[in-house]
């Protein structure tokens, strides 16, 4: 292992439930009633994919761009105003990687400005060499493009990269990219199938890098 790539929502910050709540509220205001269980299948996917699919299935009039802009602003406000801390174990992992000179990166389906809000709130700027967002790729997770792009930025072959993911879509993307994947079973990320991960942990504190 020569690099570690982190998903953000549900891994660095326990924010997947915030996304579910905001998505439901946003769609309710547009006359669309959708359950958490229905939203769980979209975990890890880009906003563009999620709302394009929902707009088509529920015949929503608003444009995808308008829906996303509203949703992202709401999520940013919720995170900024919240008393959330990084997921238990994240800072320990980042410190360990830094001490061992193993580069870390973020590959998140969230937009750049939302990632920036999280990184700034928790003062994690110095721990990540690169940040790749859903806006940087044409194809979101489960397509492997975001992980392949991150490996290229790190200048490290995918086979030497380890990914930490909490969603089915993220795990599939990491494995399709040819990377080792640690599945983190975050109960707040819903009923996610992590069976394709190389190992599955219930706590980030279980993760140790030799």
N, C-alpha and C positions, 0 to 999 in steps of 0.2 A: 504494500500500500504506500503510495507516494502523495496522495491528496485525498481530502474528504470534502464532499459536496453536500450541502444541506438544503432540503426543502425549507420553506419558512413557516407557512401557516400550519399549525399543529405539531411543529417540530421545534422551532426556535421560540415561538410564542403560541400559547394555547388559544388561538383565535378562530379556529374552524367553527366553533359554535356562534361566534359573532357574525361570521359570514352567513351562516344558515339563517340566523335571526334577521339580519338586514335584508337578505335575499327575500325572505318571506314577507317582511314588511313592505319592501319596495314593490314586489309583485302584487301584494294585496291592494296597494294604492292604485295599481293599474287594473284592478278588477280580476286578478288571477289568484286563486287559492291553491297553494302548493304545500305539501307536507315536508318535514325534515327528511323522512324516509326517501321521498322522491329526489331531494336535493343531494343526498349522500352519494349517489352515483356520479355526481359531477365533481366531487372533492378532488382537488389537484389539477382540475382543468382550468383553462383561461376563461376570463369573463366573456370574451368574444364567443367562445364555443358554447358556454353555458347559456347565455342569453339569446344567442342566435337560435339555439335548439328550442329553448322555452318559448320564444316569440313565435316560432313556427308552429309548435304544438298547441299553443293556447291562443293563437290569433291576436296577439297584442299589437296595438296601433303604434305605440311609441317606437322610435328607432332604437336599435341596439346601442348606438353611441350615447343617446340620451339616458338610457337605463343604466349603462355602465358608469357614466359620469356621476349620476345621482347616488348609485350604490357605493362607489369608491369614496366619495366625500363623506358619506355616512359612516363607513367603516373607519376611515381615518379619524373622524371626530370621536368615535367610540373608543378607539385604541388610545388616543391622546388623553382623553378624560378618564380612562380606566386606571385602576391600581394594579393592573397586570404586571407580572414580572416574567422574565424569561423562563422557559420550561425548566423544571428541576433537572439539573445535570448538564445543561447547555454550557454554562460558564466554565464548569470544570473541564468539559471536553475541549472547549476553545483554548483554555489556558494550557492544557496538556499538549495540544497540537502545536501551539506557539512555542512552547518550551522545547519541543522535539523538531522544530523547523519544518513541520509538515503543513503545506499550504491548505487553506480552507476557502471555500467559495459558496455562494448561494445561487441556487437555480430554482427560482420560484415563478409560478404562473401569475402571481400578483403583478400589478403595474409598478413601474419604478418608484413613483412618488409614494406609494404605500409601503414599499420595502424601506425606503429612506426614512419614513416616519418611525418604523419599528426599530431600525438600526440606531437612529438618533436617540429615541426614547430610552433605549437600554445601553447607550454608549458602547456599541460593539464595532465601531468603525475600524478599529485597528486590528481586528481579528480576521477579516475577510480580504483576500487578495483580489477577488473579482465577484461582481454581482451580475447575474444574468436574469432578466425578467421575461414575463410572457410577451412583452412588447418587442423583445429582441428576436423572436422567432416567428416563422410563418405557421408552424404546426405545434400546437400545445400538447402536453402530456395527455394520453399515453404514448404519443409519438416521441421518439428519443432525441429529437433535434436539440432541445434545450440542454441536455446532458452532453451531447456530442460537441456542441458549441462551447460549453463551459470547459470541457477537457482541452479543446484546442487553445482557449485563452490561457489555461494553466500550462500548456505545452507538455501535457502528460497524457500518455496513452490511456484510453478508457479502461483497459484491463487492470491498471494500477490505481484506479479511482474507486473509492468507497462512498456510497450514497446513503443518507439517512432520510427515510420517507415514512409518512404515516397514512398514505392513501393508496388504493389499488391502482389508480392511474399513474401515480408517481413511481410505484414499484415496477410496473410494466415498462415505463419509459426508461428507468435505470437499467433494467435487465436487457431491454432491446438495444441499449447503447453499449452493451458488453461490460457493464460495471458490476462490482460486488454491491449488494444492497442489504442494508439493515432495515428491517421493517419495525417501526415503532408503533405499538398498539396503544394509541391515544383514545381513550373511551369517548372523549368529546368530539372526535372526528367521525363518529358514527360507525356503522357496521361495515368495516372495510376488509376486503379479502386481500390479505398480505401473504398468501401462500406461496407466491413466486419469489419472495425475498429469500436471501441465503440464510438469514437467521431472523427471528422475531423477538423483540424485547418488550417488556411491559413498562420498563423505566429506563430513561436515558442514563441513569447511574450504573446500569449494567454494562454499558459500553466502555471497553478499555482497549486502548491501542498500544500494542507492544513496541 
